[in-house]
Amino acid sequence: MISKNPSTVDLRGVDMPEHLKMATQAVEYAVRQGEITVFTDRDIVMKYLPAEAAKNHLKIKIEFEGDSAWKITISKNNKRMDIQYKGSGRTP
């Protein structure tokens, strides 16, 4: 669900396939607007977004929030693909 702040999307509890559709829309938003933060509780989306970000030359930062939740920040990057993982000690 899109919050009052359009640069944040909270997908926790959203069922598939709507969850994945909204995650894809978040990448499109980052391409147009520069940055978006996505909260997800689906490992598949957490693994999907880095590939989509790379296709669009975007930077992505992934942080484990606890309770199977991830905070993913997608932003424009004028250099190279940069994936950062924080919090869980694990990578996708």
N, C-alpha and C positions, 0 to 999 in steps of 0.2 A: 504494500500500500504506500502510496506517495504521501509524504508528510506535508505539512504546511510549508516547509522549506523545500522547494522543488529540487534542490541539489542533494537531497537525501531520500533514499527509498528503503523502506523496511519490509522485507519479504518474509520475515519469520512468520510461520503459520500459514502462508499462502500455498495452496495446493498446486501441483503440476497439472497441466503444462503452463498455466498462467504464471507461475513462479519464474520459469525459464524465459517466457515471453517478456516479462517485465525486466528481467536481468539484461536481456538483449537490448531493450529500449534504454536502459541505463547507459550502456556503452554508446549508443547513438547520441544520447544527451551529452556525454562527455566529449564526443567529437565536435558537437555544435557549440556547447557552452563552456567547455574547458575542464570541469571537474564535477564528480558526483560520488557520493558515498552510498554503498549498498550494504544492508545488513541481511544476512541469510543464515538459515539453519540447515541448508542442504549442501552436503559435501560435493555433489555433482556440479552445482552452480559455482562453488568455490574453485573447482577445477576447470570449469568451462570459461569463466571470465578472463583468465590470463591469456588464453588463446585468442579470444575475441579482441582483447586489448592490443595484443601484438599485431593482429591483422590491420588494426587501425592506427598503429604507431603511437599507442597510449602507454603511459606509465601506470603501474598497479602496485598497491600496497595492501597486503593482507594481514590482518591481525585477528588472533583467536580471542573471542570475548568470553569464553566459558560457556558451559551448558550447551555445547555443540553449536554455538553461534559464532559467526565470522563477520568482521567489519572489513569491507573491501572499498578502498578509495581508488578511483580511476581518474586519471588526469592527463592532460596533454603533456607531451614530452618531446622536446625538440631534438633530443639526442638519440638515445638507443632505448630498447626495451629494458626496463628495470623492474624486477619483481622482488619485493621484500616480504618476508614472513616474520611475524612477531608473535610471541605469546605462548604457543603451544609446544614449541620444541620439535614440531613435526612439519613436514612439507606435504603438499597435496600429492 
